[in-house]
Amino acid sequence: MSLPSDALHFRGRDRLIALLDAAAGAGDAEAVTARLREALCTLMDDPDVQLPNAVFTPIDAHYARRELYRSPDLGYSVVAMTWGPGQATPLHDHCGLWCVEGVWSGRLEITQYELLERDGERARFRAHGGIAAGTGSAGSLIPPHEYHTIRNPAAGDIAVSLHVYEAPLETCTVFEPQPDGSYLRALRTLPRDA
């Protein structure tokens, strides 16, 4: 489920799509994601671009995923995520898709992981850097360097991030920690919230 169609016509929507289309138009993953990071930083700093009010409302049970746009020509997808206090993802990947993520408001902690080994459905990782990202910052994930977690560290504030995926991200692989230090791999369908 995505936002109601009237919520998809937010202030600055056409500018957002034009900048993302120009950035996503051509090139390899590194070039495209670099241009998209610049475009997101420009958009987050533009007072004439305002995301729909609904994306600033958290959902109690989990972080919210609200699809704002799918490019019919270039294939990319734009998803706004709303993070209530303390909400987080498990360790996960993007099933081989690149992604550019920008913090629209609030702050998030992103921890990247390096895959050390994989044996069937079990894997071993080590944390490989992390950042505390504030409003206006953007980064990218390019496979095979796509393993990460995201968390809103705030005790009382929500955060909103905007994610541009190479294609609609409807499933991902999550890695659940096990008592022996390994992680158990599982495919998860990703909901879209209203």
C-alpha positions in Angstrom: 0.0 0.0 0.0 1.3 3.5 -0.8 0.1 6.9 0.3 -3.4 8.0 -0.9 -3.0 9.6 -4.3 -3.8 13.1 -3.1 -0.9 12.8 -0.6 1.4 12.1 -3.6 1.0 15.6 -5.0 3.1 17.4 -2.5 4.8 20.8 -2.8 7.9 20.5 -5.0 7.1 17.0 -6.3 7.8 18.0 -9.9 11.2 19.5 -8.9 12.0 16.4 -6.9 11.2 14.1 -9.8 13.1 16.2 -12.3 16.3 16.3 -10.2 16.1 12.6 -9.5 15.4 11.8 -13.2 18.4 13.8 -14.3 20.6 12.1 -11.7 19.5 8.6 -12.4 19.5 8.9 -16.2 22.8 7.2 -17.2 26.0 5.8 -16.0 27.3 3.0 -13.8 26.1 2.5 -10.2 28.9 4.7 -8.7 28.2 7.6 -11.0 24.4 7.4 -10.6 24.5 7.2 -6.8 27.0 10.1 -6.6 24.6 12.3 -8.7 21.6 11.1 -6.6 23.4 12.0 -3.3 24.0 15.5 -4.7 20.4 15.7 -5.9 19.0 14.6 -2.5 21.2 17.2 -0.7 19.9 19.9 -3.0 16.3 18.8 -2.4 16.6 18.5 1.4 17.9 22.1 1.4 15.2 23.5 -0.8 12.3 25.1 1.2 10.1 24.8 -1.9 10.1 21.0 -1.6 8.0 19.7 1.2 7.2 16.0 1.7 3.6 15.0 2.4 2.5 15.6 5.9 1.7 11.9 6.3 5.4 11.0 6.2 6.0 12.9 9.5 3.6 10.6 11.4 5.2 7.5 12.9 3.6 4.1 13.3 4.0 2.6 16.8 4.8 -1.0 15.9 7.6 -0.4 13.3 9.3 2.2 11.2 7.0 3.3 8.3 7.7 2.8 4.6 5.7 5.1 2.3 6.3 5.0 -1.4 6.2 8.4 -3.0 7.1 7.7 -6.6 8.1 5.0 -9.1 9.8 6.2 -12.3 8.0 4.6 -15.2 10.9 5.3 -17.5 14.0 4.8 -15.3 12.7 2.2 -12.9 13.8 3.8 -9.7 11.6 4.0 -6.6 11.4 6.8 -3.9 10.4 5.8 -0.4 10.0 8.0 2.6 10.7 6.2 5.9 9.4 7.5 9.3 11.3 6.5 12.4 9.7 6.7 15.8 12.0 7.0 18.8 14.3 4.0 19.0 12.9 2.3 15.9 15.4 0.4 13.9 16.0 -2.2 11.1 17.6 -5.5 11.7 20.9 -6.2 9.8 19.7 -6.4 6.2 20.7 -6.1 2.5 18.9 -4.6 -0.5 18.9 -7.8 -2.6 21.5 -6.5 -5.0 20.0 -3.0 -5.6 21.8 0.2 -5.1 20.2 2.8 -2.8 20.8 6.4 -1.9 19.5 7.5 1.5 19.1 11.0 2.8 18.0 12.2 6.3 15.1 14.6 5.6 14.6 15.5 9.3 16.0 14.3 12.6 19.0 12.0 12.9 19.8 8.4 12.3 22.6 6.0 13.1 23.7 3.8 10.2 26.1 0.9 10.8 27.6 -0.8 7.9 28.7 -4.5 8.0 31.2 -6.5 6.1 30.2 -10.1 5.2 33.0 -12.3 6.5 31.6 -15.7 5.4 28.4 -17.4 4.4 27.5 -21.1 4.8 24.1 -21.9 3.5 21.6 -19.8 5.5 24.2 -18.7 8.1 26.5 -15.8 7.8 29.2 -14.0 9.8 29.6 -10.2 9.8 31.6 -7.6 11.5 30.6 -4.0 11.9 32.6 -2.0 9.4 32.0 1.7 10.2 29.1 3.7 11.2 27.8 7.2 11.0 25.5 9.5 12.9 23.6 11.2 10.1 21.8 14.4 10.6 19.3 16.4 8.6 20.5 17.1 5.1 23.1 14.3 4.9 23.0 11.6 2.3 24.9 8.4 1.6 24.7 5.4 -0.7 24.9 1.6 -0.7 26.3 -0.2 -3.7 26.3 -4.0 -3.8 28.2 -6.0 -2.6 28.7 -3.3 0.2 25.0 -3.1 1.1 24.8 -4.8 4.6 23.7 -2.3 7.2 21.3 -1.3 10.0 19.5 2.0 10.5 18.3 3.3 13.9 16.7 6.4 15.3 18.7 7.0 18.5 16.4 9.8 19.7 14.4 9.2 22.9 11.6 11.6 21.9 12.0 12.7 18.3 11.0 11.2 15.0 13.3 11.1 12.0 12.3 11.0 8.3 14.6 9.7 5.6 14.2 9.5 1.8 15.4 6.5 0.0 16.0 6.2 -3.8 16.2 2.5 -4.9 17.4 1.3 -8.2 14.1 -0.5 -8.6 11.1 -1.0 -6.2 12.5 -2.8 -3.1 9.7 -5.1 -2.1 11.8 -7.8 -0.4 15.2 -7.9 1.4 17.3 -10.4 3.2 17.4 -9.9 7.0 20.1 -11.5 9.2 18.9 -12.5 12.7 21.7 -12.7 15.3 22.3 -16.2 16.8 23.8 -17.1 20.2 27.0 -18.3 18.5 27.7 -14.9 16.9 26.5 -15.9 13.5 23.4 -14.6 11.7 20.5 -16.6 10.2 19.4 -15.4 6.8 15.7 -14.9 6.0 13.8 -13.3 3.2 11.4 -10.6 4.3 8.6 -8.9 2.4 8.7 -5.2 3.0 5.3 -3.5 3.7 4.3 -0.2 2.3 2.4 1.9 4.9 -0.3 4.5 4.3 
